[in-house]
Amino acid sequence: MNSRRISLWKKSSRILVTCPKGIAPYLKNEIESLDFPVDYEREAAILTEGTLEDSLRLNLHLRTGHRVLYLLAEGAVNDPNELYRWIAGLSWESILHEDGYLCVTSTVDHPSIRDTRFANQKCKDAIVDRLQRICGRRPDSGPARDRAVVHLFWKGTRAQLYLDTSGEPLSRRGYRKIPVQAPMQETLAAAIVLATGWNGKGPFVNPMCGSGTIAIEAALIALNRAPGLLRSNFGFRHIKGFPAGLWKELRRKAQEKAVRRFPGQIIATDMDRRAIAAAEQNAVNAGVQNWIRLAVCDYTETDIPPEVGIVIMNPPYGERLGNVQKLEKTYAGMGNFLKNACPGYRGFIFTGNIELARKVGLKTRRRLVFFNSGIECRLLEYELYEGSYRDRMPPKEEELRHPEGN
């Protein structure tokens, strides 16, 4: 039994790392920086390869990944009964704890399946029936993803089974405890910070900071703190043979690579006292409260240090928050603020409303496409020149999208 467990953890296989749409280029860079190969890049995923042990390192270090899926098996399946027999033929007794808990998720495109819950049920039954037959016990099962998670991909006759080594998505770092209106996912915030080129030098100013997610991710990046250090639970911990010693060593090495300070400063403001209170608590939970200066004020009153830096604003989009007419004035005001208060800075506005963005009145240098909870958004970059803009040739405006055009 032990040799079979070890062979699973040491066995090399394909690893699919998922992410929100628009983030794949940043995830690709992260995976390559960890010395993993990139076999292909998709709109919302990167395919790499490694052992099940390697999935621990990916889960620990990736800022922009959502789930780390280790390919366990693949085969040709024509109908639900074949699916059951194929899954039941795998050695689940060497993979899952018979007295544990199992969640099955799926992505299915097959004419015999009208409801993915039926495919989930078939998959779950095949697993627990085998464990009952061989071990005399079967794990509990349900929708919670906080323990062992198996993911089924089935399209046409092609079926693949993955171990979801993340369990809960990696966007759930664990520091955001207080709910606020329209929060931004941590993975998206990290990708936005990476897109600005922030490296811990100079000021990073974040008016309209909301609950502080962008500022907190900026601090984690500047401190080189692995985001997985904030979490105590992952799906891989609930797989048989979990190498606790290796995980402890990986965490130790990650902690050693973190720095104690960085030369820049982070300033985050919001006029909503409740948002700042949430940001303060979230920063404490993330352990970065000493590196973010928070203040309650209108964005126009935000302290802008004289050193050249980055200023990024995340205003309401108008879909669910505020009304469009009022927001037109807000966006126009942001343009004036960036131009007059932030000369020499690199300015950014993240928005899901391109019509409102036109009210900013500044020439964009770049437009990066991201998706926030299904809303197509733009990270708009403005180069805020000191002196007269007419004295310079404006850079060519460009629209950056995923290589496949999505």
TORKOLDO-295300 format. One record per residue: x, y, z of N, C-alpha, C in turn. Coordinates in steps of 0.05 Angstrom, whole numbers, plus 5000, padded with zeros to 4 digits. Layout:
N
XYZXYZXYZ...
# end
This chain:
406
501749765000500050005000501750255000503850265017505550505018506950554992507950344979509350384954507450494933504950414933503050514914502450814919502250884945501851164951504151334942506651244947508951394939509051424909508351204894508451224865506451434855504251464868502351664860503551944863504652004886505752264892508252324875509652114866512052154850511552144820509152064813508552024785508152284770509452314747509152554731506652534714505252754712502752754696502253044686500253074670499453344663498153484686498653744689497353904709496054144696493454174700491954394688491454604710492454844706492055064725490055254713487755284725485655464715485955744726484655934713484656214722482356354709481656594720479556754707480456834679478556894661479156974634480757234635482757254617484357484615486957474631487157284649489357274668491557074659490956904639492756694631495556784625496057014611498757094606500457144632499157244653500557294678500957024693499056844691499356584703501656434689501756454662503956324647506656424657506956684661509456794671510156684699508156654716508556544743509556264742508156094725508855814723511655784713512455934692515155914681517256004702516556214718518456304738518956094760517055904763517455684782518855444769519755484744521255284729519555044720516955094715515154894704514854944674514654744658514254784629511354884624511055024602508355104594507754964567505954764568505354614544503454764526501454904537499755084522498355274540497555494527496055704541493255724529491255714546488555744537487356004549484956064542483656314551483556334582483056104594482756104624484255874637486455794625488055574637490755554624492655444639495255374630495755084635496754934615497354654618500354634623501154504645503954444650504154154658506354074669506553794678508453774702508053564717509653524741508453294757509553244780508553034798506453144816505052964830503153054849504453224871506953144878508453304897508853594887509353624861509753884849507254064853504953944855502554104858502554264884504054164904504254314929505654584924507754584909509254834904507555024887506054924868504355094852502155224870500955074886498855174904499955384923502455344932503655524951504355794939505355794914506556044903504756194883502856064870501456204848499556414859499756654848498056884856495656904838495956824812493856874793492356614785493256384795491856134789489356094806487455944796484955894810484855614822485555414805485555144815487954994802489154814816491254644806490154364804489754274779488454014774490553814763490953604778492853394771491353164757492253104732490952904716491552624728489352494736489552234749489352004728487452034710486851824690485251944667485451814644483751894621483051644605480851654592479951424577477651494558476851294542474651324523472051234537470051404537467551334551465251424533463351244529461151294510458451364524458051264548455551304561455951294592453851364607454151374636454951104649453950894638454650634649457650564645458650634621461550604616463150784634462151024639463451214657463751094684461550974694461650844721463650624722463650444702465450214702468450304700468950514684471650614681472650724707471050894720471851024745472150814767470250624768470350424789472750234786474050234762476350064758478950194767478850444776481350574786481750514816484250524824485050444851484550664872482050724877481450944895482250884924482550634931483350554958486250654964487850704943490550804947490651114944488351234939488351524934486751674955484351574962482551714980482151565006481751725027481151605053478251505054477951255061475251135061473451255083474651375103473151495125473251805123473851905099474152195095471552315083472052515066469852665054470552715025468652695007469152714978467252914965468353084948466653264931467353204902465353174886465753124857464653364842466353474824465453694806465853594778464753734758464953634731464553864711465753814687465253964663464553764642462053764633461053544616459653664591460353544568459053604543458653344528456353214535455752954523452652934520451752824497448852814492447252654513448552474527447152314547446752454574448052684577447952834602446653104598444353134610442853394609443453564634444253434656444753564681447353464692449353634696451953544705451753404733449653464747449353324773449053024770447952944748447652654742450452534738452152674723454952584719456452574745456052784761457352794788456552544804453952484803452952264819454151994810454251964784455451714773458351684781459751904779462651894787462951844816461451974832461551934861460851654869458751544857457851274863460051074856461351114833463450924825465750924845466451154855468651174874467951054901465651134913465051044939464150744940462950654918462250364916464750194917466850284903469350124903470550134931470650364943471750384970470150214990467550204987465850045005466549745001466849674975467349384969470149294979472149464976474849384982475649445011474749685021475549765048473349715070470949655061468749615080467549875091468550105080467450365089467450545064465850755066465650945044465651225055467051415041467151685052464451825049463952025066461752205062462152375037460052485026460352645002458452875003459053084987457353324986458653544970457553784971458554004954460954154965461554114990463754275003466454184990468054384983470654334970472954364989472554335015474654385034476254135041475653905027477253665032477853545005477653275001478353154976476353234954477453314931475753394908476753254883474853124869475452994844473853144822475253204800473953354778473853174753471453154742471052994717470753184694472353144673471953274647471153064627468853114614467852914595466653064571467953024548466953144524467152944501464852884489464752674468465452414481467352274470468252014481470652044499471652284503474052334518473352404547474352254566473852304594476552324609476652514627479052554643478252594672479752484690479352514719481752664731481152874746483253034758482853024789485053044803484953104831485253404833483253534845483353824849485053874874487553924870489353944893489054194909487554384898487054644912484754614931482654474923480254464939478754724936478654884956477555154953479355304933478255484916479855624897482155794910484355814896486655954907486056254911483956354899483256634904482456684933481656474946480856504975483356474992484856694994487256695009486756645039484556745048483856705077483956965093484857185080485057435096482457605094480757555075478457735072476057615087475557715111473557605129470957775129471258035123468958215125467758255097465258185092464158215065463558515060464158595035463558865026462158844999461059074990459659074965461559034941460858854923462358814898465358774903466158574919469058534924470458424899472958474896474658374874476058124884476157914867477557674874480557734877481857594895484657634901486357574877485657364861487257294838487157514817484757634813484557854794486158094804485958154830487458384841490458344837491358094841494258044838495058084809493457984790494058014762494158314754492358474765492258754759494858884770495658814794498058934805500458854788500658604780502858514763502858664736500458714726500258864700501259144702501159264725502159534729505159544730506459314734509359304736510359374764508659384784509459444812511559244821513759344832515859174842516759244870515159414884515859484911517459744913518059864890519560114890517760344884518160574898516560804893513760774906512160984904509460974916507460804899505660664912503460524900500960644913499460804898497260954910494660844899492760784917490260644909487860794921487061024909484561144917482160954909479860994922477560814917478360524923479660474945480860214950478860004958476460084966474459884975475559735000475359474999476259315022479259255022480659385003483559375004484959144989483458994973484658754960486958824942486759034926488959104908491459184924491059354945493259444961494559214976492959024986494058795001495658614982494558564958496058404939498658544931498658804929501058954922503158924944502258924969504058884992505258604992503658404987504558124986506658094964506158224941508058204919510658344926510558584937512958734945514558584966513158444984514558295005515358014996514757944971515357674960514257454979511857504989510657305006508857114989509356864991507756664976504856684987502856714969500156734978499056494993500156254986499256014999500055995028501856165037502556165066500356255083498356395072496156495087493956285092494156055078492155845080493255605094491555485110492355235124491154985111489255015093487954785082487954785051488554565039488454525010487454235005486454194981485453934974487453714976490053774970492053564970492553444998491853595019492253495046490453255052488453215036486453005041486752765022489052755009489752524992491652345007491252085005492851895019495851925013497451905034500351935030501252215030499552405037500352685037503052725050505052835036507752865047507953115065507153085090507153305108509853425112511953265112514653365116515553545092514853465068515453625044513953885045511453885053509854125054511054315075511854215097513154385118515654515108517254355092519754465081519254675060517254625043516554825022515655085035514055065056513155315070515555455083517455305094519755425107521455575086521855455063523455585042522055835032519355825029517856055020518056285040517956215066518156425087520956555086523056395081525756495079526156695056524656645034524956815010523457085013521557095032520157345037522057555048521557805042523158025052521658165075523158305092521958435115520958715108522058835088521259105080521759155051520659365040521159445013521359745011522859854991523360144991520960314985518960214973516660374966514660404989512360524982510160555002507560514988505660415003502960364993500960545008499360694993497360875004494660794993492660745009490060665000487960825015486060934999483961105011481261035000479261105016476461075007474761255024472661365012470961555028468961405045468761135042466960975057468460865082467560955106468960865130468760565134466460445126466160155129468160005111468660115087470559985070473359995081474160225092476760245104477060075129474860055144474959875168475359585159474059505137474459235127477359205116478359405102481059395092483059375114482659515136484459505159484559215170482159095174482058825185483258625165482758655140483858475119486858495119487958735121490858775121492058635145490758655168491758525192491658215188489558115177489357825172491457735153492257905133494257835114497057885125497258015148499858075160501358295146499958475132501358695117500358965127499158985151498159235161500259445164502759365169504859565173505959685147505059585124506059675099503959825082501559855093499459995078498460225095498560465084497460705098494660755088492660705106489860725099488760985110486861105095485561345104482761365092480961495108478261545099478261825087477861845061477662105047476662065019475762285007475162284979477662244963477362124939479862064923481462314917480062544915481462794908483162884931482762784955484362864978486562664985486862464968488962254973491662384972493362304991496162404992497762284969498862454952500462354929503362434935505062244941507962304947509262424922511362584926512662714904514262524886515062294897516562104881514761984859515961924837514461804815513561524823511061454817510061184825507761104808506060944820503660834806501160914822499161004807496561064820494460904805492860754819490760584807488160624821485960654805483360704816481360494805479560404822477660204815474860314821473760484804471160614809468860424804466460494812464060334805463660324775462460114766461960074737459360194728457360214746454760304738452760094734453559834734451659614730449959574756451359554779449959504803450359724824452359894820452960094840452560374829451060554843450760834835449060854810448861094799447561124774449461254753448961194728450861254707451261554705449161714707449462004704451362124725451062034750452762124771455662024766455861784756458561674752460061804729458561924710459862074689461562294701460462434720461962654733464262534749463862304761466062184776468362114758467861994735469961914717471362154706469862364699471162614689472962724711471962714736473562814759476062654763475962394758478362224761480462304740479562374716481462464696482862714704481362904715482563154725484463104748483662914766485362844789488062724779487862534761490362404751492162604737490962774721492562974706493863184723492363284743493263514758494763434784493963214796495063144822497362934820497462794797499362574795501262604771502462834766504262864743506762684747507462554725509862374726509162094734506862054745505961784753505061624729504961364733503561194714500761144726498761234712496061224722494460994710492760864727491160644718488260674728486360604711483560584720482560314712481460164731480259904725477259934725475959874702473059914700471759704682469259654687467659474670465759624653466059894651464360054634465960234616466360144592468060294573466860554565464260584565462960834559463561044580463460964605464161144627467161214625468761024617471661074616472261294597470661334576471161544557470861824569469461834592469162094606471662184620473662004623476062074637477562294622477362284595478462504579481462504576482762274582485662254578486362044557488562084544489461884524490461634537489461404529490461154540492961054527494760954542497160834532496760534526495360404544494760114541491860064550490659854539488059754548488359454551488359364575488559074581485858964588485158734576482558614580482658414603480858444622480458254644477558204647476857994663474057934669473657924699471658074708471058084737468257974741468057724751465457594755463757594730464957534707463557524682463357794667464058004680463958274667466558324653466458384627468858454612469758724621472258744630473258994641475859074627476659314632479259414621480859534644483459474642485359624658486659824639485960074643486760294625489260434637491360454622493760584631494060864619494661054635495161324626497961414635499461514616502061624624501661924630502061994655501362264664503862444663504162574641506662734636506762974654509263034662509663294675510063504654508963734658509163954639506963914617507464024594505464024573505463764557503163644554502863394539503563454509503063694500503463754472506463744464508163764484511063754479511963474473510163274476510963004471509262874450510262674436508662514418507162304434504562294431503062094447503761814438503961624456504561344449502161234434502661034417500560904402498660754421496160794418494160654434493860364424493760174442493559904434491559754451490359554440488459384454489759114457490259024482491558774487489558564495489358354480487558134487489057874488487657664495488857404496489757334467491957184464492957114437490856984419488856844431486856714414484656914407484857164416482957364409480557384427480657254451478457264469479057464491
# end
